[in-house]
């Protein structure tokens, strides 16, 4: 039986801080990502909206998208 191997996740806030960009930019760039890309929604007991979070693979995908963003739009760095 295969088991989920994700044992920790990162919030958008943490990823943005680590990458040195705004949370809004991380959210914008990763909006179209799916669970297979390393993103998940996390819900609390009283939080119906949930928060967007990244696995290690999701963080790497966000880095790639940010690199592409800076390559295409260097003036927006």
HELIX and SHEET records of a PDB file:
HELIX    1   1 UNK A   12  UNK A   19  1                                   8    
HELIX    2   2 UNK A   23  UNK A   30  1                                   8    
HELIX    3   3 UNK A   35  UNK A   37  5                                   3    
HELIX    4   4 UNK A   56  UNK A   72  1                                  17    
HELIX    5   5 UNK A   74  UNK A   76  5                                   3    
SHEET    1   A 3 UNK A  10  UNK A  11  0                                        
SHEET    2   A 3 UNK A  51  UNK A  54 -1                                        
SHEET    3   A 3 UNK A  39  UNK A  42 -1                                        
END                                                                             
